[in-house]
Amino acid sequence: MPIRTGQEYIQSLRGRKLKVYLFGELVKEPVDHPMIRPSINAVAETYDLAGREEELATAHSSITGMRVNRFLHIVESAQDLVLQNKMQRKMGQNTGTCFQRCVGMDAINSLHSTTYEIDEKFGTKYHKRLIDFIKMVQTENLVIGGAMTDPKGDRSKGPAEQADPDMFVRVVEKNDKGVYVTGAKAHQTGCINSHWIIIMPTMRLTENDKDYAIVGAVPADAEGITYIYGRQSCDTRSMEGGDLDAGNSQFAGQEAMIILDRVFIPWEKVFMYGEYEFASMLVERFTCYHRRSYVCKTGLGDVLIGAAATIADYNGIPNVSHIKDKLVEMTHLNESIYAAGVASSYQAHKLKSGVWLNDDMLAQVCKHNVTRFPYEIGRLAQDIAGGLVVTMPSEKDFRNPETGPLLRKYLAGRKGVDVENRMRILRLIENMTLGRNAVGYLTESMHGAGSPQAQRIQIARQMQLGYKKNLAKHLANVKDDFEEPQENSEYFKRVFKINNKES
């Protein structure tokens, strides 16, 4: 039976043979660990949203003929991509954190076209294997984690040049049944909460890197996998009892390092092996999808803007001009992120395999905005909230019979506002700008799907200066013998076609 609800999803994670280390100790049952459970709750919400809002969070799959969770859907139109964005924003609003499924969604969509084109060139069978895998996860409604980021070691050297060859995941043995891989994947979002992990290369590869050109799917509890759970700021507040100091006690994100020690991947789950020429295609298509997927941060932004507006009200200053202006600025920045992401989706085009890919330039712009704007939104939220965000006493002091009444007296805001409610909103602002969920809202916004420089490189490659210089010369009636080169630009071609149709 497929998983249908968040509670069924949580139950599906129980009893697995996961090797998870946290604080130097093995975790007996991750589902019941108070520090891990909020991240599981965030994934569970992706199931419950699909039950509540079918049109938004599910789609008709041409692979299975069923309605499937949109996180498992192969996009068949630009509208599918737009609905992904709308779903991502809604999930951000519902959880206030990273809900961990965008990586898997973008992995299967980028692999759909890449495997098709590898088969087209080399006569391999990767695409059928991938379709069979997708059919299985759609039918059972499973969570896929995508593992792309290698530790990288010496950044000046490629995979095969490293002093330690395990700095990038590689094939160490193969036989007639499959391959064995060794290495590690860092910063892996939601990996412990996944049913399957797709291992992918992280960068352009050369002929010397053939053993590193490996893509394959493994169960999250496969033999040879060790997880080392990542620390997050203020994460142990989830283990202290109570729910006030956590700020967002129900939901959180998750990152871990995955150690792979001779992990076996059967051939039927191998989707690339040795075709190093296609590693860059896979990475570029994945990042094109994934950088646009960062519209999820606008959902978190909606929560933080709401918290800032609420604390201004609780403080008795909702109508002060500079407060209203700061809320306008926060909203402007948040919607600018969303605008670029949705525009990228609307500018999508169909690839050979039948999957649709969003516009790359606008995806880069979306993600580059995300590396900046949440920090300013967070700064303005702290500005509006005041210093109490970082000086407020603990929940235990608030519950103490001697100090509690004093805090209720001196932490009062506007008349009629419950002091505990004021504290809860302040803790939420702390949680999103300094605490545990600042991981998903700030630092992940900076480095997830590539650092800011990665987007600037892609923007530089596509900014079409020759084309734009010729436009300027034409209008200025410049007469010279040099014609600027006309770079191939899918973005401008599509804009031109759309404008022609509209006119």
N, C-alpha and C positions, 0 to 999 in steps of 0.2 A: 504494500500500500504506500502511495506517495505521502510525504510529509505535507500536512495542510495548515497547521496552526503553529504559532510560536511555541506553545507548550509542547507540541509533538516534536518540534525541532530540538528543544532543550533535552527532551527525553532521548532523542537519537544520538546525543553526544555522550550519554552515560555508558560506563562499562568498557570504554575503548582502552586499548593498551598503549596509551600515549606516555612517552617519557618526557615529562615537563619538569624543568628545574626552576624554582623561584626562591630567592634568598638562600641559595646553596643547598636546598633540599628538594627531593622529589615530591611532586604534588600527587596525592593519592587519587583524588577525583576533582579535576578542574571545574566541573559544573558547580560544585558546592564550595569552592574557594571564594571567600568574600571579595578578594581583590580581582578575581577573574570574572565572576558572575555578571557584573554590570556590562562587560563587553559582550557576553553571550546574550544578555537581554536586548542589546542594540541590534544584533543580527535577528533575533526572534521577531522584532518589530517588522522586519522586511516580509515575514510570512503573514503577520496579522494585518499589515497594510493591504496586502494582496487580497485578503478576505473581505476587508471593508470597502476597498476602492478598486474593483476589478478592472475597469477601463484604464485606470492610471497605472496600476502595478502588475498587470498581467497582459499577455499578448497571445494572439493565435499563432502557433508555430507551424510552419509548413513542413518541418522535419517530423513531428509526431502527429500533427493534425489536432493537437489538444491546445487548450489555453494553458500557458505556462507562466511561471514567475518571470517578470520582465528582466530580472537580473540574469536569467538563463536564455534569453531570447536572442536569436541571430537577427539583426536589424534588416528589414526588408523595404524600408523607405526612409525618407528624411523625417517624416512624421514619427516614426519609431524612435529616432534619435532625440527628437524634441520631447517626446513622452518620457524617455529616459531622464532627461534633464529635469522635467517637472516632478517626476518621482523622486529624484535625488534631492531636490529642494525640499519636498514634503518630508522625506526621511530625516533631513537635517533639522527641520522644524520639530519633528516628533521626538527626536532623541537628544538634540543639542550636542552631538558628538559624531565621530566616525562610525558608520554602520557596516563597514568592512567588506562589502560585496562588489564594489565597483571594479576592483582589480580583476576578479574572475570574469565579470561580464565583458570587460574590455579585452581580456586575454582571448576568450573564445571567438570574439568577433574579429580580432586582428589575425588569429590563426586560420579562420575560415578562408580568407582571401590568400594568405601566404601559403598554406598547404596546397591550395588549388593551383597556384602558379609554380610551386616546386614540382608538383606532379606533371604539369604541362610541359616543363622543361626536361625533367629527368625520367618520366614514366613511373614514378613511385606511387605508393598507395596511401599516402598520408591523409589525404582529404577524406577518403572513405572511413579511415580509422577515426578521424576527428568527428565526423558526422555520427558514427556509431556511439562514440563517447558522449556527445551532446544529447543524443536520443536517450541514453541511459540516465544522465543527470536530470534531463527535463522530465522524464517519466517518473523518476523517484523524488524529484524536487529537492535536489541536494545543493549544498553550498560549495562553490569552487574558490580556492585561494590561488592567487597568481604569485609565483616566486621568480622575480626577475633580478633583483639587486644583489650582485656578488660583493664580497668584502673588498675586492680589487687590489689589495696590497699596495705595491708601488704604482702609483697612477701614471707614471711616465712610461710604463711597460705594458705590453699586451698580455693576454692570458698565457700563451706559451713561453713568454720571456720571464715570467716571475721566478724568483728564487725558490718559492714554495708553489708548486703547481696547483695546490688545492685552493688558492686564492680566488679561483673561478671554478664553478662546477664543471666537471668533465667526466667522460666515460673512461673507466679504468679497466673494464673487461666487457666482452660481448661473446655471446654464443648463439646457438640456434633458437633459444627461447627468448632472448632479450639482452638488455645491457645493464651494467652496474655503474652507478654514478657516485662520485665522492666530491665533497666540497662543502660550501655553506652559502646560505642566503641570509642577508641582513635586513633589518627593518621590516619584517614581513607582517603586514597588517592582517589581523584576523586569522592567522594560519592555524592556530590551535582550535578555532571555532569552525574550521572548514571540514568537509567530508573528504574532499580531494584537493590535492595541490598540483598545479601545472608548473613545471620547472622550465624556464626559458633563458636564453642568453641575454646579457645585459647591454651589449655594445656591438659595434661593427667588428667582424672577425676576418682574419686572413687565412690563407691556405694552411699555414702552420698551426692554426687554431681548430682544426677539424674536430678534434675530440671534445672541444668545448661547444660545438654547434649541435647542442642536444635540446630537444623539447619533448617532454613526456609528462604523463599524468600518473601520480601515485596516491594511494590512500593516505590520509593524514596520519594514520597510525601504522604505516608500513615499517617493517623491520629495518633497523639501521638509522632511523630518524630520531634525533634528540632536539628538543626545544629548550631554549634558555630565555625565560620571560624577561622582557624589557621593563626597567623602572620608569615610572612617570612621576612628575612632581605631585606631591601630596597624595600619592596612591594609597598609602597605609591608612588614611582616614576611613577607608571602606572597612577596615578591620577593627575600628575603635568602638563600634556600637553607636546607636543613634543614626540619624540621617541628616542632621543640619549641617555639620561641618564639611561634609563631602560636597555640598553645593548642588550636585546632581547625583544623588545616591543610586538612582535606578539604571543609568546608562553611562557607558564609558567606551573608549576605544581599546585597541590591543595591538602591540607589536612584540615580536620575538625574533630571535636568531634561530634559523634552522640549520642544524648540523647533519650532513648526509654522509654516512659511512657505508659505502658499498650498498647503496639502496638499489634494489632490483626494479627495473621497468620492463614489463613484457613487450614484445614487438607490437602487439595490437594497441598499446597505449603510447607508442613512440610516434611523434608527429613531425620530427625532423632529426636527422642524424648525419652529420658530415657536410651538409649543404651550406657551408659557411657563407656563400654569396648571398643567401637569403636572410642572414641574421639581421642585417641593417634594415631590410624591408620590414621584418617583424617588429623590431624595436621602434621604427619610425611610425608604423601604423598603430602600434599599441599606444605610443605616447600621444599620437594625434587623438585617438579616442579618449585617453585618460586625462589629458590636460583640459579637454572640454568637460570631462566629468567633474572637475573641481567646482562646477556650479553648486555642488552639494554644500559648499561653504556658505552660500547665500542663505541656506536654511538655518545654519548656525548663526549667521549674521542677523537674521530675523529675530531669533531668540535673544541675542545680546542687545539688539536695539530695543526690544520689548522690555528687557530687564532694566536698561538705562532709563527708559521712559517711566517705568514703574517706580524706580528709586527716586527719580525726580519728583514724582507725585507724592511718594511717602515722605519726602523731605519738605514738602510744601511749596515747591518751586516749579510746577509743570509749565507755567505760562511765562516764565522769565525769558526774555528775548534770546540771550546767549545760549540757554539750554535748548530752546526750540531750534536755534540755528545749528547746534551741534547734532541734534537728532536728524535734521535735514541732511547734513553732510554725511552722516553715517549711512543714511538711506541711499543717498546718491552714489556713494562708493559701492554699496552692496548691490544695487541694481546695475551698476556698470559691469560688475563681474558677470552677473546673470545675462546681461544683454549680449556680451561677447560669446558666451557659451551657447546660448540658444541660436544666435546668428550663425555660429559654426555648424550647428546641427541642421538648420534650415538650408544652408549652402552645401549640403551633402551631395555626393555623386555615387553612382553604382559602379562596383568593381566587377571584374570578370567572373568571380565566383557567385555573384548575385547579391552579396552583402553590400550595404551602403556605408560609405566612409564620410565623416564630416569634414568640413574645410580645415585644412592644416594651419594656415596663417591665423585665422580667427581663434583656433584652439590654442595656439601659442600666446596670443594676446590675452585670452581668457586666463590662462594659467599665470602669465606674467603679472596681471592685475592681482591675482590671488596671492602672489608672493609679497605684495605691498599693502593692499587695502585692508585686510583683516587686522593688521598691526595698528593702523590708524583708527579703525573702528574700535578696537580694544582700548587704545589710548583714550579716545573720547569717552568710552563707557566708564573707565576709571576716573576720568576728569569729572564727569557728572556725579559719580557715586561718592567721591570723597575718600579721605584717608582711612576711613573705617574699614574699607575693603581689606586692608592688610594689618589692622591693629585690633580687630574685634576679638574679644575673649572666646574661649571654646564653648561648645555645647554643654560640657560637663559643668563649667562655671555657671552657665545659664540655668541648669537644672538644680544646682546646689541650693539648699534652703536658705543659706546665709547670703551668698553672693547673687543669687538669682533675682531677688527683689530689687537689689541695687542696680543691676543691669537693666531690668525692666523700667526702672525710674529714669536712669541717665542715658539710655539708648533710645528713648522715645523720639519719634519724629512728629509729623503732623497729627493733630488731634483726631482720634477715630481710627488710627492705623495701629493694628496689633504689632507690638515690638518684635515678636518672633517672626512675623511675616517680613518685617523690614530686614531682619538678620538673614532670613532665607534668601532674599533677593540679593543681598550683598555677597553672600557665599556663592551664589550662582555666578555673579560677575567675576569673583575671584577664581572660581573653578574654570571659567572659560578664557580668562586672560592671564592667569598665573598658575593655576592648579592643573588638575589631571586632564581636563578636556582642552586646555591650551595646547596640548600635544597635537590634537586633531585640528584645532582651529588656527594655530599660529605656526609652530615649527613644521608641521606636516605641510602646511600651505606654502612654506618656503622651499622645502626640499622634496616633497612627494612628487612623483612623476618627473623628476629632474629639477635641478637647482635653477635659479633665475638665469644664469649664464647659458644654460642649455636652451631656454626659450629664446634668448637674444641671438644665439647662433642660428636657430631656425628662422627667426624673423629676418635676420640679415640675408639669409639665403633666398628669401622670397619677397624682398621689399621692392623689386622691380624698378630700380633706379634708372636703368636705361630707358624703359618704357615711359616713365614719368618725365624724364628729361626731354624726350621727344615731344611729349604733350606740351611742355612749357615752350620749347623752341618753336613749335608750330603756331601757338597762339601769339607769341612775341614776334613772329615773322623773322626768325633768325635764319640767315642764309649762310650755311657753311657746308663744307664737303664731307663732314663726318656725320654719319648716321649712327646714333647710339644703338647698341645691340638690343634686339627684342627678345627678352627672356620668355621662356614658356611659362605661363602662369595660369593654372587651373582656376585660381580665384577670380582673376579678371575676366577669363573666358566665361565663367558662369554668371558673374555680375552683368556682363555685356548681354548675354543671352536673355537673362531675366528682364533687364531694362528694355530690350527690344520687344519682348513679348508684351510687356506692360504698355509700351507706346503703340 
